[in-house]
Amino acid sequence: MWIFILLSGCISEKNGAVDDPEETGNPVKIVYVDWASEKASSNVIKAVIQKRLSRECELLPVSLGAMWESVAQGDQDGMVAAWLPSLQAG
């Protein structure tokens, strides 16, 4: 089993302007699938971001498909639930 942490750089571009949460004070937004293991992993990452980076962090439980889509579209900053290649095998 592999667990990957994926943060998309916490920078998104909307309407031609770059929005850097570190400069604007926006929290780091992490999505997760509401499984016990992912809830725990996401809370650990949240604690590290808040303590070591002094940044606010928000967690949002979503469905599996929404998790991938929201990070890919830049709506959220990251996720910790990428169990590849077995996550959707079968």
ROZADO-372193 format. One record per residue: residue number from 1; residue in one letter; x negated, y, z negated of N, C-alpha, C, O in turn. Coordinates in steps of 0.001 Angstrom, whole numbers. Layout:
REM ROZADO-372193
<i: NUM, aa: A, n.xx: X, n.yy: Y, n.zz: Z, ca.xx: X, ca.yy: Y, ca.zz: Z, c.xx: X, c.yy: Y, c.zz: Z, o.xx: X, o.yy: Y, o.zz: Z>
...
END
This chain:
REM ROZADO-372193
<i: 1, aa: M, n.xx: -838, n.yy: -1167, n.zz: 0, ca.xx: 0, ca.yy: 0, ca.zz: 0, c.xx: -892, c.yy: 1242, c.zz: 0, o.xx: -1839, o.yy: 1339, o.zz: -779>
<i: 2, aa: W, n.xx: -579, n.yy: 2168, n.zz: 868, ca.xx: -1298, ca.yy: 3434, ca.zz: 950, c.xx: -338, c.yy: 4556, c.zz: 618, o.xx: 792, o.yy: 4580, o.zz: 1108>
<i: 3, aa: I, n.xx: -771, n.yy: 5466, n.zz: -193, ca.xx: 22, ca.yy: 6647, ca.zz: -493, c.xx: -787, c.yy: 7853, c.zz: -42, o.xx: -1931, o.yy: 8037, o.zz: -456>
<i: 4, aa: F, n.xx: -191, n.yy: 8658, n.zz: 797, ca.xx: -867, ca.yy: 9831, ca.zz: 1321, c.xx: -223, c.yy: 11094, c.zz: 770, o.xx: 987, o.yy: 11141, o.zz: 548>
<i: 5, aa: I, n.xx: -1020, n.yy: 12086, n.zz: 558, ca.xx: -511, ca.yy: 13395, ca.zz: 181, c.xx: -629, c.yy: 14265, c.zz: 1419, o.xx: -1706, o.yy: 14402, o.zz: 1999>
<i: 6, aa: L, n.xx: 480, n.yy: 14845, n.zz: 1811, ca.xx: 486, ca.yy: 15672, ca.zz: 3003, c.xx: 965, c.yy: 17060, c.zz: 2643, o.xx: 2121, o.yy: 17245, o.zz: 2264>
<i: 7, aa: L, n.xx: 94, n.yy: 18024, n.zz: 2760, ca.xx: 471, ca.yy: 19418, ca.zz: 2636, c.xx: 165, c.yy: 20060, c.zz: 3972, o.xx: -923, o.yy: 19886, o.zz: 4520>
<i: 8, aa: S, n.xx: 1108, n.yy: 20790, n.zz: 4485, ca.xx: 936, ca.yy: 21352, ca.zz: 5817, c.xx: 205, c.yy: 22687, c.zz: 5783, o.xx: 410, o.yy: 23525, o.zz: 6661>
<i: 9, aa: G, n.xx: -624, n.yy: 22889, n.zz: 4807, ca.xx: -1393, ca.yy: 24119, ca.zz: 4733, c.xx: -657, c.yy: 25233, c.zz: 4014, o.xx: -1230, o.yy: 26291, o.zz: 3755>
<i: 10, aa: C, n.xx: 596, n.yy: 25006, n.zz: 3691, ca.xx: 1401, ca.yy: 25989, ca.zz: 2965, c.xx: 1483, c.yy: 27316, c.zz: 3700, o.xx: 1719, o.yy: 28355, o.zz: 3083>
<i: 11, aa: I, n.xx: 1293, n.yy: 27291, n.zz: 4993, ca.xx: 1405, ca.yy: 28500, ca.zz: 5794, c.xx: 2390, c.yy: 28224, c.zz: 6916, o.xx: 2252, o.yy: 27244, o.zz: 7648>
<i: 12, aa: S, n.xx: 3365, n.yy: 29075, n.zz: 7046, ca.xx: 4330, ca.yy: 28908, ca.zz: 8128, c.xx: 4398, c.yy: 30192, c.zz: 8937, o.xx: 4134, o.yy: 31280, o.zz: 8425>
<i: 13, aa: E, n.xx: 4752, n.yy: 30053, n.zz: 10191, ca.xx: 4865, ca.yy: 31209, ca.zz: 11059, c.xx: 6311, c.yy: 31360, c.zz: 11483, o.xx: 6874, o.yy: 30459, o.zz: 12106>
<i: 14, aa: K, n.xx: 6913, n.yy: 32480, n.zz: 11154, ca.xx: 8298, ca.yy: 32748, ca.zz: 11503, c.xx: 8375, c.yy: 34141, c.zz: 12106, o.xx: 7838, o.yy: 35097, o.zz: 11547>
<i: 15, aa: N, n.xx: 9034, n.yy: 34250, n.zz: 13231, ca.xx: 9216, ca.yy: 35528, ca.zz: 13918, c.xx: 7898, c.yy: 36229, c.zz: 14226, o.xx: 7811, o.yy: 37456, o.zz: 14181>
<i: 16, aa: G, n.xx: 6879, n.yy: 35441, n.zz: 14536, ca.xx: 5604, ca.yy: 36014, ca.zz: 14943, c.xx: 4706, c.yy: 36448, c.zz: 13801, o.xx: 3573, o.yy: 36863, o.zz: 14047>
<i: 17, aa: A, n.xx: 5167, n.yy: 36367, n.zz: 12564, ca.xx: 4347, ca.yy: 36774, ca.zz: 11421, c.xx: 3954, c.yy: 35547, c.zz: 10621, o.xx: 4743, o.yy: 34615, o.zz: 10464>
<i: 18, aa: V, n.xx: 2745, n.yy: 35554, n.zz: 10122, ca.xx: 2278, ca.yy: 34437, ca.zz: 9304, c.xx: 2652, c.yy: 34717, c.zz: 7853, o.xx: 2349, o.yy: 35782, o.zz: 7317>
<i: 19, aa: D, n.xx: 3312, n.yy: 33750, n.zz: 7227, ca.xx: 3731, ca.yy: 33868, ca.zz: 5840, c.xx: 2848, c.yy: 32966, c.zz: 4999, o.xx: 2977, o.yy: 31743, o.zz: 5062>
<i: 20, aa: D, n.xx: 1961, n.yy: 33541, n.zz: 4219, ca.xx: 1064, ca.yy: 32787, ca.zz: 3348, c.xx: 1618, c.yy: 32859, c.zz: 1927, o.xx: 1588, o.yy: 33927, o.zz: 1314>
<i: 21, aa: P, n.xx: 2128, n.yy: 31735, n.zz: 1383, ca.xx: 2729, ca.yy: 31765, ca.zz: 57, c.xx: 1795, c.yy: 32278, c.zz: -1034, o.xx: 2253, o.yy: 32872, o.zz: -2010>
<i: 22, aa: E, n.xx: 487, n.yy: 32056, n.zz: -880, ca.xx: -450, ca.yy: 32529, ca.zz: -1893, c.xx: -455, c.yy: 34048, c.zz: -1955, o.xx: -608, o.yy: 34622, o.zz: -3033>
<i: 23, aa: E, n.xx: -290, n.yy: 34702, n.zz: -821, ca.xx: -294, ca.yy: 36152, ca.zz: -796, c.xx: 1077, c.yy: 36725, c.zz: -1126, o.xx: 1164, o.yy: 37806, o.zz: -1710>
<i: 24, aa: T, n.xx: 2146, n.yy: 36027, n.zz: -766, ca.xx: 3493, ca.yy: 36551, ca.zz: -972, c.xx: 4095, c.yy: 36120, c.zz: -2301, o.xx: 5141, o.yy: 36638, o.zz: -2693>
<i: 25, aa: G, n.xx: 3467, n.yy: 35191, n.zz: -3000, ca.xx: 3998, ca.yy: 34704, ca.zz: -4256, c.xx: 5050, c.yy: 33623, c.zz: -4101, o.xx: 5663, o.yy: 33219, o.zz: -5089>
<i: 26, aa: N, n.xx: 5275, n.yy: 33143, n.zz: -2886, ca.xx: 6242, ca.yy: 32072, ca.zz: -2660, c.xx: 5729, c.yy: 30776, c.zz: -3266, o.xx: 4528, o.yy: 30511, o.zz: -3229>
<i: 27, aa: P, n.xx: 6626, n.yy: 29962, n.zz: -3826, ca.xx: 6184, ca.yy: 28685, ca.zz: -4391, c.xx: 5825, c.yy: 27677, c.zz: -3308, o.xx: 6319, o.yy: 27760, o.zz: -2183>
<i: 28, aa: V, n.xx: 4967, n.yy: 26730, n.zz: -3649, ca.xx: 4682, ca.yy: 25597, ca.zz: -2777, c.xx: 5906, c.yy: 24685, c.zz: -2857, o.xx: 6348, o.yy: 24343, o.zz: -3954>
<i: 29, aa: K, n.xx: 6455, n.yy: 24291, n.zz: -1713, ca.xx: 7674, ca.yy: 23479, ca.zz: -1670, c.xx: 7343, c.yy: 22057, c.zz: -1233, o.xx: 6827, o.yy: 21833, o.zz: -137>
<i: 30, aa: I, n.xx: 7649, n.yy: 21099, n.zz: -2107, ca.xx: 7369, ca.yy: 19696, ca.zz: -1835, c.xx: 8686, c.yy: 18922, c.zz: -1790, o.xx: 9510, o.yy: 19023, o.zz: -2698>
<i: 31, aa: V, n.xx: 8868, n.yy: 18153, n.zz: -727, ca.xx: 10063, ca.yy: 17303, ca.zz: -599, c.xx: 9685, c.yy: 15865, c.zz: -925, o.xx: 8543, o.yy: 15446, o.zz: -736>
<i: 32, aa: Y, n.xx: 10673, n.yy: 15116, n.zz: -1420, ca.xx: 10429, ca.yy: 13713, ca.zz: -1735, c.xx: 11724, c.yy: 12932, c.zz: -1616, o.xx: 12813, o.yy: 13486, o.zz: -1762>
<i: 33, aa: V, n.xx: 11593, n.yy: 11638, n.zz: -1348, ca.xx: 12734, ca.yy: 10737, ca.zz: -1338, c.xx: 12981, c.yy: 10350, c.zz: -2792, o.xx: 12028, o.yy: 10080, o.zz: -3523>
<i: 34, aa: D, n.xx: 14223, n.yy: 10317, n.zz: -3220, ca.xx: 14553, ca.yy: 10118, ca.zz: -4632, c.xx: 14393, c.yy: 8669, c.zz: -5070, o.xx: 15349, o.yy: 8023, o.zz: -5500>
<i: 35, aa: W, n.xx: 13175, n.yy: 8177, n.zz: -4953, ca.xx: 12788, ca.yy: 6869, ca.zz: -5464, c.xx: 11935, c.yy: 7141, c.zz: -6696, o.xx: 11246, o.yy: 8159, o.zz: -6758>
<i: 36, aa: A, n.xx: 11972, n.yy: 6245, n.zz: -7671, ca.xx: 11236, ca.yy: 6459, ca.zz: -8920, c.xx: 9759, c.yy: 6740, c.zz: -8666, o.xx: 9188, o.yy: 7646, o.zz: -9274>
<i: 37, aa: S, n.xx: 9136, n.yy: 5973, n.zz: -7773, ca.xx: 7699, ca.yy: 6152, ca.zz: -7518, c.xx: 7399, c.yy: 7514, c.zz: -6898, o.xx: 6392, o.yy: 8141, o.zz: -7230>
<i: 38, aa: E, n.xx: 8259, n.yy: 7966, n.zz: -6010, ca.xx: 8026, ca.yy: 9249, ca.zz: -5332, c.xx: 8361, c.yy: 10424, c.zz: -6235, o.xx: 7721, o.yy: 11473, o.zz: -6166>
<i: 39, aa: K, n.xx: 9368, n.yy: 10245, n.zz: -7084, ca.xx: 9694, ca.yy: 11283, ca.zz: -8061, c.xx: 8504, c.yy: 11477, c.zz: -8998, o.xx: 8119, o.yy: 12608, o.zz: -9297>
<i: 40, aa: A, n.xx: 7925, n.yy: 10373, n.zz: -9458, ca.xx: 6765, ca.yy: 10449, ca.zz: -10355, c.xx: 5572, c.yy: 11085, c.zz: -9650, o.xx: 4941, o.yy: 11987, o.zz: -10200>
<i: 41, aa: S, n.xx: 5254, n.yy: 10627, n.zz: -8440, ca.xx: 4113, ca.yy: 11173, ca.zz: -7690, c.xx: 4283, c.yy: 12659, c.zz: -7419, o.xx: 3337, o.yy: 13435, o.zz: -7554>
<i: 42, aa: S, n.xx: 5479, n.yy: 13046, n.zz: -7041, ca.xx: 5746, ca.yy: 14455, ca.zz: -6735, c.xx: 5585, c.yy: 15329, c.zz: -7973, o.xx: 5071, o.yy: 16444, o.zz: -7882>
<i: 43, aa: N, n.xx: 6019, n.yy: 14837, n.zz: -9119, ca.xx: 5864, ca.yy: 15602, ca.zz: -10358, c.xx: 4409, c.yy: 15714, c.zz: -10777, o.xx: 4013, o.yy: 16733, o.zz: -11342>
<i: 44, aa: V, n.xx: 3607, n.yy: 14699, n.zz: -10516, ca.xx: 2166, ca.yy: 14781, ca.zz: -10803, c.xx: 1535, c.yy: 15862, c.zz: -9927, o.xx: 772, o.yy: 16695, o.zz: -10416>
<i: 45, aa: I, n.xx: 1856, n.yy: 15845, n.zz: -8630, ca.xx: 1308, ca.yy: 16852, ca.zz: -7709, c.xx: 1767, c.yy: 18250, c.zz: -8118, o.xx: 986, o.yy: 19200, o.zz: -8079>
<i: 46, aa: K, n.xx: 3031, n.yy: 18371, n.zz: -8507, ca.xx: 3556, ca.yy: 19666, ca.zz: -8964, c.xx: 2752, c.yy: 20170, c.zz: -10156, o.xx: 2370, o.yy: 21340, o.zz: -10196>
<i: 47, aa: A, n.xx: 2494, n.yy: 19300, n.zz: -11124, ca.xx: 1733, ca.yy: 19692, ca.zz: -12319, c.xx: 321, c.yy: 20137, c.zz: -11956, o.xx: -184, o.yy: 21113, o.zz: -12512>
<i: 48, aa: V, n.xx: -315, n.yy: 19433, n.zz: -11035, ca.xx: -1676, ca.yy: 19795, ca.zz: -10609, c.xx: -1674, c.yy: 21147, c.zz: -9907, o.xx: -2528, o.yy: 21991, o.zz: -10182>
<i: 49, aa: I, n.xx: -729, n.yy: 21357, n.zz: -9010, ca.xx: -645, ca.yy: 22640, ca.zz: -8290, c.xx: -433, c.yy: 23781, c.zz: -9272, o.xx: -1078, o.yy: 24824, o.zz: -9164>
<i: 50, aa: Q, n.xx: 467, n.yy: 23587, n.zz: -10229, ca.xx: 760, ca.yy: 24656, ca.zz: -11180, c.xx: -400, c.yy: 24915, c.zz: -12142, o.xx: -704, o.yy: 26065, o.zz: -12458>
<i: 51, aa: K, n.xx: -1039, n.yy: 23853, n.zz: -12601, ca.xx: -2123, ca.yy: 24033, ca.zz: -13580, c.xx: -3435, c.yy: 24435, c.zz: -12928, o.xx: -4071, o.yy: 25398, o.zz: -13357>
<i: 52, aa: R, n.xx: -3846, n.yy: 23709, n.zz: -11900, ca.xx: -5169, ca.yy: 23930, ca.zz: -11317, c.xx: -5202, c.yy: 25058, c.zz: -10291, o.xx: -6233, o.yy: 25707, o.zz: -10120>
<i: 53, aa: L, n.xx: -4076, n.yy: 25299, n.zz: -9604, ca.xx: -4043, ca.yy: 26349, ca.zz: -8589, c.xx: -3277, c.yy: 27584, c.zz: -9049, o.xx: -3227, o.yy: 28591, o.zz: -8343>
<i: 54, aa: S, n.xx: -2677, n.yy: 27499, n.zz: -10244, ca.xx: -1879, ca.yy: 28609, ca.zz: -10796, c.xx: -805, c.yy: 29080, c.zz: -9824, o.xx: -577, o.yy: 30278, o.zz: -9657>
<i: 55, aa: R, n.xx: -161, n.yy: 28124, n.zz: -9195, ca.xx: 903, ca.yy: 28418, ca.zz: -8214, c.xx: 2196, c.yy: 27780, c.zz: -8669, o.xx: 2182, o.yy: 26690, o.zz: -9241>
<i: 56, aa: E, n.xx: 3297, n.yy: 28434, n.zz: -8428, ca.xx: 4597, ca.yy: 27835, ca.zz: -8679, c.xx: 4816, c.yy: 26735, c.zz: -7647, o.xx: 4302, o.yy: 26812, o.zz: -6531>
<i: 57, aa: C, n.xx: 5571, n.yy: 25724, n.zz: -8017, ca.xx: 5835, ca.yy: 24606, ca.zz: -7120, c.xx: 7274, c.yy: 24157, c.zz: -7310, o.xx: 7735, o.yy: 23999, o.zz: -8441>
<i: 58, aa: E, n.xx: 7987, n.yy: 23949, n.zz: -6203, ca.xx: 9367, ca.yy: 23475, ca.zz: -6233, c.xx: 9434, c.yy: 22083, c.zz: -5619, o.xx: 8773, o.yy: 21801, o.zz: -4620>
<i: 59, aa: L, n.xx: 10239, n.yy: 21218, n.zz: -6229, ca.xx: 10483, ca.yy: 19874, ca.zz: -5707, c.xx: 11911, c.yy: 19791, c.zz: -5199, o.xx: 12837, o.yy: 20311, o.zz: -5822>
<i: 60, aa: L, n.xx: 12081, n.yy: 19124, n.zz: -4050, ca.xx: 13407, ca.yy: 18984, ca.zz: -3454, c.xx: 13619, c.yy: 17540, c.zz: -3017, o.xx: 12936, o.yy: 17066, o.zz: -2109>
<i: 61, aa: P, n.xx: 14566, n.yy: 16825, n.zz: -3654, ca.xx: 14863, ca.yy: 15458, ca.zz: -3224, c.xx: 15691, c.yy: 15475, c.zz: -1941, o.xx: 16682, o.yy: 16199, o.zz: -1845>
<i: 62, aa: V, n.xx: 15282, n.yy: 14679, n.zz: -959, ca.xx: 15976, ca.yy: 14624, ca.zz: 329, c.xx: 16000, c.yy: 13181, c.zz: 832, o.xx: 15394, o.yy: 12295, o.zz: 230>
<i: 63, aa: S, n.xx: 16702, n.yy: 12957, n.zz: 1931, ca.xx: 16690, ca.yy: 11634, ca.zz: 2564, c.xx: 15348, c.yy: 11434, c.zz: 3270, o.xx: 14592, o.yy: 12383, o.zz: 3481>
<i: 64, aa: L, n.xx: 15072, n.yy: 10188, n.zz: 3628, ca.xx: 13803, ca.yy: 9858, ca.zz: 4279, c.xx: 13606, c.yy: 10643, c.zz: 5573, o.xx: 12547, o.yy: 11234, o.zz: 5780>
<i: 65, aa: G, n.xx: 14605, n.yy: 10654, n.zz: 6438, ca.xx: 14490, ca.yy: 11386, ca.zz: 7707, c.xx: 14317, c.yy: 12873, c.zz: 7496, o.xx: 13508, o.yy: 13509, o.zz: 8173>
<i: 66, aa: A, n.xx: 15072, n.yy: 13438, n.zz: 6559, ca.xx: 14985, ca.yy: 14875, ca.zz: 6280, c.xx: 13616, c.yy: 15252, c.zz: 5735, o.xx: 13124, o.yy: 16352, o.zz: 5989>
<i: 67, aa: M, n.xx: 12995, n.yy: 14337, n.zz: 4980, ca.xx: 11667, ca.yy: 14605, ca.zz: 4446, c.xx: 10672, c.yy: 14853, c.zz: 5581, o.xx: 9968, o.yy: 15863, o.zz: 5589>
<i: 68, aa: W, n.xx: 10621, n.yy: 13924, n.zz: 6537, ca.xx: 9696, ca.yy: 14060, ca.zz: 7666, c.xx: 10016, c.yy: 15292, c.zz: 8504, o.xx: 9114, o.yy: 16041, o.zz: 8878>
<i: 69, aa: E, n.xx: 11295, n.yy: 15504, n.zz: 8800, ca.xx: 11709, ca.yy: 16638, ca.zz: 9641, c.xx: 11376, c.yy: 17976, c.zz: 8999, o.xx: 10877, o.yy: 18879, o.zz: 9670>
<i: 70, aa: S, n.xx: 11648, n.yy: 18112, n.zz: 7704, ca.xx: 11440, ca.yy: 19410, ca.zz: 7055, c.xx: 9963, c.yy: 19800, c.zz: 7007, o.xx: 9628, o.yy: 20978, o.zz: 7133>
<i: 71, aa: V, n.xx: 9081, n.yy: 18818, n.zz: 6827, ca.xx: 7647, ca.yy: 19113, ca.zz: 6836, c.xx: 7187, c.yy: 19402, c.zz: 8267, o.xx: 6419, o.yy: 20336, o.zz: 8500>
<i: 72, aa: A, n.xx: 7657, n.yy: 18602, n.zz: 9216, ca.xx: 7261, ca.yy: 18794, ca.zz: 10620, c.xx: 7699, c.yy: 20153, c.zz: 11150, o.xx: 6987, o.yy: 20769, o.zz: 11943>
<i: 73, aa: Q, n.xx: 8868, n.yy: 20625, n.zz: 10716, ca.xx: 9384, ca.yy: 21911, ca.zz: 11190, c.xx: 8847, c.yy: 23097, c.zz: 10400, o.xx: 9112, o.yy: 24247, o.zz: 10748>
<i: 74, aa: G, n.xx: 8088, n.yy: 22821, n.zz: 9330, ca.xx: 7522, ca.yy: 23902, ca.zz: 8532, c.xx: 8484, c.yy: 24483, c.zz: 7507, o.xx: 8196, o.yy: 25515, o.zz: 6900>
<i: 75, aa: D, n.xx: 9632, n.yy: 23825, n.zz: 7308, ca.xx: 10587, ca.yy: 24313, ca.zz: 6316, c.xx: 10107, c.yy: 24044, c.zz: 4891, o.xx: 10444, o.yy: 24786, o.zz: 3969>
<i: 76, aa: Q, n.xx: 9322, n.yy: 22986, n.zz: 4714, ca.xx: 8746, ca.yy: 22633, ca.zz: 3417, c.xx: 7234, c.yy: 22523, c.zz: 3602, o.xx: 6744, o.yy: 22366, o.zz: 4720>
<i: 77, aa: D, n.xx: 6509, n.yy: 22607, n.zz: 2501, ca.xx: 5053, ca.yy: 22623, ca.zz: 2586, c.xx: 4398, c.yy: 21254, c.zz: 2564, o.xx: 3297, o.yy: 21095, o.zz: 3092>
<i: 78, aa: G, n.xx: 5040, n.yy: 20263, n.zz: 1968, ca.xx: 4386, ca.yy: 18971, ca.zz: 1906, c.xx: 5244, c.yy: 17884, c.zz: 1314, o.xx: 6395, o.yy: 18104, o.zz: 938>
<i: 79, aa: M, n.xx: 4647, n.yy: 16677, n.zz: 1237, ca.xx: 5301, ca.yy: 15498, ca.zz: 682, c.xx: 4222, c.yy: 14556, c.zz: 185, o.xx: 3053, o.yy: 14697, o.zz: 546>
<i: 80, aa: V, n.xx: 4608, n.yy: 13596, n.zz: -640, ca.xx: 3639, ca.yy: 12620, ca.zz: -1128, c.xx: 4062, c.yy: 11196, c.zz: -802, o.xx: 3455, o.yy: 10250, o.zz: -1303>
<i: 81, aa: A, n.xx: 5074, n.yy: 11023, n.zz: 13, ca.xx: 5669, ca.yy: 9700, ca.zz: 255, c.xx: 5443, c.yy: 9198, c.zz: 1671, o.xx: 6402, o.yy: 9010, o.zz: 2419>
<i: 82, aa: A, n.xx: 4225, n.yy: 8985, n.zz: 2042, ca.xx: 3950, ca.yy: 8458, ca.zz: 3380, c.xx: 3305, c.yy: 7091, c.zz: 3236, o.xx: 2079, o.yy: 6981, o.zz: 3256>
<i: 83, aa: W, n.xx: 4096, n.yy: 6069, n.zz: 3095, ca.xx: 3593, ca.yy: 4705, ca.zz: 2962, c.xx: 3496, c.yy: 4111, c.zz: 4365, o.xx: 4409, o.yy: 3421, o.zz: 4817>
<i: 84, aa: L, n.xx: 2398, n.yy: 4378, n.zz: 5043, ca.xx: 2265, ca.yy: 3977, ca.zz: 6428, c.xx: 1395, c.yy: 2735, c.zz: 6544, o.xx: 447, o.yy: 2599, o.zz: 5771>
<i: 85, aa: P, n.xx: 1660, n.yy: 1848, n.zz: 7444, ca.xx: 2735, ca.yy: 1845, ca.zz: 8428, c.xx: 4005, c.yy: 1115, c.zz: 7950, o.xx: 4924, o.yy: 905, o.zz: 8741>
<i: 86, aa: S, n.xx: 4064, n.yy: 737, n.zz: 6695, ca.xx: 5156, ca.yy: -132, ca.zz: 6243, c.xx: 6432, c.yy: 577, c.zz: 5833, o.xx: 7432, o.yy: -97, o.zz: 5588>
<i: 87, aa: L, n.xx: 6455, n.yy: 1892, n.zz: 5744, ca.xx: 7627, ca.yy: 2604, ca.zz: 5232, c.xx: 8890, c.yy: 2280, c.zz: 6006, o.xx: 9937, o.yy: 2045, o.zz: 5403>
<i: 88, aa: Q, n.xx: 8814, n.yy: 2263, n.zz: 7334, ca.xx: 9989, ca.yy: 1976, ca.zz: 8141, c.xx: 9810, c.yy: 736, c.zz: 8990, o.xx: 10478, o.yy: 577, o.zz: 10012>
<i: 89, aa: A, n.xx: 8922, n.yy: -136, n.zz: 8580, ca.xx: 8682, ca.yy: -1376, ca.zz: 9339, c.xx: 9881, c.yy: -2305, c.zz: 9234, o.xx: 10607, o.yy: -2322, o.zz: 8240>
<i: 90, aa: G, n.xx: 10051, n.yy: -3048, n.zz: 10263, ca.xx: 10988, ca.yy: -4099, ca.zz: 10126, c.xx: 12106, c.yy: -4220, c.zz: 10997, o.xx: 12904, o.yy: -5146, o.zz: 10853>
END
